[in-house]
């Protein structure tokens, strides 16, 4: 490197050195070394001559551009493949009628006042009546099978809350806001148009004694323990698991089950994946935008 070089050539002490070099017959060499290098649009290739060596045929050397060499060395990043891609059957993540629908604080229902076309009452022990005793037909059939299997194992399970219409969710959410403030309400109840209960794919479970109903301690009750261990066999997952609220947006709800299909639920359980956001490859939704 030439430490005495400036854009306009030598000056001061450098100019005196420059004169002495000229007198010694090295003028051309110093000029070549100290002349500022013009900005180059290309990077020399491995076949280019070394600095200071004149090529006999400069136009014969192909010089790739910086952009082309960078692109060759660094291919564009690929979008991550979600674990669900391994399943042979794929479903929509946005259609409310799809078992793979992902609805959370970043993904509202469309339309916001969606109503399932096939609401039915499952053949299970009910702790509620009216619309809360309804599920879509696919979820109802799976619930029938799961509740029956739990009963065979000596576990009593009840349907504590099923379908919830947009209008009902307005009332429910506003009640939480009035009692606890909006910030706290948003950790416990979905805003209208953002609730899984409105889809018919989700429901809450309880037990015959009502022990720890809708409380964290319900996780230790037989119904919750059995559902967590066996729900995947019937297509269900615990939608809001323990310590995953930074992803799901809600604190632990061991009573809230979500139907996603036997294949997907079993695959999640086998892989040890806790949230549908991670499994289906969508962004975490800790809060509303």
Phi and psi in degrees as a GROMACS rama.xvg file:
@    title "Ramachandran Plot"
@    xaxis  label "Phi"
@    yaxis  label "Psi"
@TYPE xy
-96.4146  103.987  UNK-2
-76.6377  -13.7859  UNK-3
-98.9152  9.18504  UNK-4
-85.8053  141.592  UNK-5
-134.697  169.859  UNK-6
-62.7451  -30.2323  UNK-7
-97.1736  6.0416  UNK-8
105.319  -172.749  UNK-9
-72.2125  150.81  UNK-10
-150.935  157.813  UNK-11
60.4676  -130.639  UNK-12
-59.8222  -34.0575  UNK-13
-63.151  -35.6687  UNK-14
-67.0593  -37.1944  UNK-15
-67.947  -41.1752  UNK-16
-61.2865  -39.4161  UNK-17
-60.3516  -41.524  UNK-18
-66.2379  -41.6531  UNK-19
-64.3113  -39.0374  UNK-20
-63.9345  -38.3505  UNK-21
-62.5211  -41.3107  UNK-22
-64.0376  -30.5049  UNK-23
-83.4127  0.964424  UNK-24
85.4321  15.8649  UNK-25
-108.316  16.6458  UNK-26
-57.1174  -47.4112  UNK-27
-64.265  -36.5558  UNK-28
-65.0846  -44.7027  UNK-29
-66.3853  -41.0681  UNK-30
-58.0342  -41.9902  UNK-31
-64.9487  -38.9694  UNK-32
-75.3144  -34.8329  UNK-33
-95.4706  -10.5603  UNK-34
-68.2351  123.166  UNK-35
-55.2943  138.684  UNK-36
-79.6272  127.362  UNK-37
-66.3517  142.574  UNK-38
-55.1407  132.404  UNK-39
-105.174  141.969  UNK-40
-89.9652  -5.87594  UNK-41
-132.814  161.531  UNK-42
-106.3  131.389  UNK-43
-58.8936  141.186  UNK-44
-82.6104  171.65  UNK-45
-64.6196  -17.9568  UNK-46
-92.4714  -1.51681  UNK-47
-71.9429  150.145  UNK-48
-67.0723  153.177  UNK-49
-65.5015  156.859  UNK-50
-56.3615  135.575  UNK-51
88.0613  -8.17884  UNK-52
-103.296  126.327  UNK-53
-82.8796  127.472  UNK-54
-79.9411  138.56  UNK-55
-70.8438  -27.9738  UNK-56
-140.309  77.699  UNK-57
-63.0149  -28.0128  UNK-58
-78.3444  -7.05234  UNK-59
-88.713  -7.45222  UNK-60
-94.9762  122.786  UNK-61
-82.604  124.679  UNK-62
-116.398  112.032  UNK-63
-70.3269  153.098  UNK-64
-77.382  161.229  UNK-65
-59.1181  -41.7755  UNK-66
-61.539  -42.543  UNK-67
-70.2122  -38.736  UNK-68
-69.9563  -36.3401  UNK-69
-66.0772  -42.728  UNK-70
-63.6146  -36.9593  UNK-71
-69.643  -35.7862  UNK-72
-80.3882  -30.1291  UNK-73
-126.622  89.7606  UNK-74
-65.3961  151.109  UNK-75
-60.379  142.486  UNK-76
-63.5427  143.791  UNK-77
-94.18  144.941  UNK-78
-64.7443  136.26  UNK-79
-62.9354  143.994  UNK-80
-91.4091  122.162  UNK-81
-69.9704  152.232  UNK-82
-55.8183  -32.0508  UNK-83
-63.9688  -18.4876  UNK-84
-64.0591  -17.9111  UNK-85
-73.4599  -17.289  UNK-86
-78.6744  143.38  UNK-87
-67.9811  -31.8761  UNK-88
-101.912  133.525  UNK-89
-121.024  146.215  UNK-90
-131.714  164.212  UNK-91
-67.6715  143.627  UNK-92
-95.605  -3.3013  UNK-93
-120.634  -19.4889  UNK-94
-75.1532  120.34  UNK-95
-59.078  -21.3138  UNK-96
-86.9678  5.28828  UNK-97
-98.2132  137.871  UNK-98
-66.6683  -16.651  UNK-99
-96.1193  7.68731  UNK-100
-51.1784  131.693  UNK-101
-113.307  111.184  UNK-102
-117.803  125.398  UNK-103
-151.774  -164.069  UNK-104
-69.6724  -13.937  UNK-105
-105.153  -6.63552  UNK-106
-132.751  83.5007  UNK-107
-73.1077  163.577  UNK-108
-69.8964  148.214  UNK-109
-135.557  110.086  UNK-110
-77.3178  161.065  UNK-111
-63.3912  -30.2957  UNK-112
-100.617  31.4967  UNK-113
-52.4785  139.051  UNK-114
-129.372  122.928  UNK-115
-59.5672  142.382  UNK-116
-83.7681  -11.2017  UNK-117
-126.738  42.5341  UNK-118
-68.7718  131.997  UNK-119
-141.116  164.615  UNK-120
-97.2754  122.583  UNK-121
-71.6355  160.622  UNK-122
-91.4272  67.9068  UNK-123
-134.022  171.365  UNK-124
-72.1015  124.435  UNK-125
-104.275  139.364  UNK-126
-110.056  4.63609  UNK-127
-139.391  173.082  UNK-128
-140.542  178.386  UNK-129
70.0471  -148.514  UNK-130
-63.3202  -27.3786  UNK-131
-67.3335  -14.4122  UNK-132
-92.9231  6.98861  UNK-133
-105.466  153.269  UNK-134
-142.778  163.608  UNK-135
-68.7931  160.999  UNK-136
-61.8471  -36.7784  UNK-137
-66.3545  -46.8696  UNK-138
-65.8206  -37.6024  UNK-139
-61.8893  -43.9944  UNK-140
-63.815  -40.8964  UNK-141
-67.722  -37.3754  UNK-142
-65.297  -41.3222  UNK-143
-53.3561  -48.2453  UNK-144
-67.2437  -41.3082  UNK-145
-68.189  -45.893  UNK-146
-62.1717  -38.4615  UNK-147
-65.2888  -42.0418  UNK-148
-65.8311  -38.9771  UNK-149
-62.6887  -42.3642  UNK-150
-62.2234  -38.1909  UNK-151
-62.7253  -28.2076  UNK-152
-89.9623  7.96287  UNK-153
81.2685  16.7228  UNK-154
-107.079  122.884  UNK-155
-87.9687  130.046  UNK-156
-133.198  136.947  UNK-157
-123.421  154.946  UNK-158
-87.1111  111.458  UNK-159
-96.7736  -20.6882  UNK-160
-171.033  121.412  UNK-161
-110.833  -118.252  UNK-162
-63.3635  142.89  UNK-163
-138.767  116.436  UNK-164
-69.275  166.959  UNK-165
-57.0049  -45.3145  UNK-166
-62.4885  -40.5816  UNK-167
-65.8715  -37.5505  UNK-168
-66.3996  -33.2722  UNK-169
-58.6276  -48.0313  UNK-170
-65.0527  -44.2099  UNK-171
-62.0082  -49.4455  UNK-172
-64.7562  -44.5779  UNK-173
-62.2213  -32.3293  UNK-174
-64.8734  -41.2497  UNK-175
-64.7003  -42.3034  UNK-176
-61.1954  -44.2081  UNK-177
-63.8554  -35.4028  UNK-178
-85.6956  -32.263  UNK-179
-128.227  -5.66306  UNK-180
88.1688  154.764  UNK-181
-66.2254  -41.0775  UNK-182
-58.9499  -45.3895  UNK-183
-73.505  -35.7373  UNK-184
-60.5543  -35.8131  UNK-185
-69.4587  -13.0742  UNK-186
-92.6667  -11.1365  UNK-187
-118.34  -24.6462  UNK-188
-141.024  139.593  UNK-189
-76.2004  146.384  UNK-190
-68.3455  154.157  UNK-191
-55.7002  133.379  UNK-192
90.1069  -2.34977  UNK-193
-122.493  12.0003  UNK-194
-98.5795  134.102  UNK-195
-65.8414  -29.5787  UNK-196
-60.045  -28.7181  UNK-197
-70.3002  -18.6119  UNK-198
-84.0146  -21.4273  UNK-199
84.0124  -1.70744  UNK-200
-90.2722  -7.22337  UNK-201
-128.101  155.583  UNK-202
-158.46  162.632  UNK-203
-104.159  143.921  UNK-204
-111.614  158.747  UNK-205
-141.973  -169.102  UNK-206
-128.585  173.667  UNK-207
-64.896  -26.6136  UNK-208
-89.8931  -11.2947  UNK-209
72.0551  17.7164  UNK-210
-65.6332  127.967  UNK-211
57.6363  30.1106  UNK-212
-56.72  125.91  UNK-213
57.2288  30.4817  UNK-214
-123.423  151.852  UNK-215
-53.9215  -30.7192  UNK-216
-67.2155  -11.0762  UNK-217
-62.0697  -22.5711  UNK-218
-57.7776  -25.6754  UNK-219
-93.5885  -2.11049  UNK-220
-79.173  149.635  UNK-221
-53.6541  -39.2525  UNK-222
-62.039  -44.0025  UNK-223
-70.2716  -41.4252  UNK-224
-61.3716  -44.644  UNK-225
-66.2941  -44.2714  UNK-226
-63.316  -40.0016  UNK-227
-64.582  -38.2181  UNK-228
-81.2555  -28.1096  UNK-229
-120.797  -10.2651  UNK-230
-56.3406  -34.7993  UNK-231
-61.5261  -27.0171  UNK-232
-63.404  -19.143  UNK-233
-117.087  6.15663  UNK-234
98.4136  10.7431  UNK-235
-108.825  148.19  UNK-236
-129.517  155.134  UNK-237
-77.4753  110.281  UNK-238
-68.3568  -34.5946  UNK-239
-121.211  82.3225  UNK-240
-77.1141  169.958  UNK-241
-63.2446  128.568  UNK-242
69.466  17.8142  UNK-243
-111.89  19.0687  UNK-244
-62.9515  -26.0351  UNK-245
-64.463  -16.9551  UNK-246
-100.547  -48.6961  UNK-247
-82.7188  -25.444  UNK-248
90.5779  -2.45138  UNK-249
-133.571  147.31  UNK-250
-71.704  169.674  UNK-251
-51.9825  127.396  UNK-252
-131.112  85.2103  UNK-253
-66.2323  -10.6575  UNK-254
-92.4486  -13.0348  UNK-255
-94.8731  109.926  UNK-256
-106.174  146.844  UNK-257
-131.547  130.156  UNK-258
-84.4519  125.892  UNK-259
-127.956  2.78704  UNK-260
101.867  148.621  UNK-261
-62.1762  -43.7755  UNK-262
-60.4222  -50.1648  UNK-263
-67.5302  -44.5623  UNK-264
-63.3272  -40.6007  UNK-265
-67.6474  -39.9116  UNK-266
-63.7995  -42.1179  UNK-267
-59.6641  -45.4252  UNK-268
-64.5203  -41.9692  UNK-269
-64.6366  -40.012  UNK-270
-82.8179  -12.5484  UNK-271
73.5271  31.2195  UNK-272
-93.2693  129.147  UNK-273
-93.2305  -27.888  UNK-274
-122.121  150.608  UNK-275
-70.5806  -27.6377  UNK-276
-59.1154  -47.3985  UNK-277
-67.2479  -42.2031  UNK-278
-66.2638  -41.8615  UNK-279
-93.007  0.9447  UNK-280
73.1855  37.8856  UNK-281
-110.514  161.743  UNK-282
-65.8324  149.583  UNK-283
-62.9637  151.642  UNK-284
-134.356  69.2378  UNK-285
-68.8893  -22.9209  UNK-286
-155.62  168.466  UNK-287
-72.7436  143.867  UNK-288
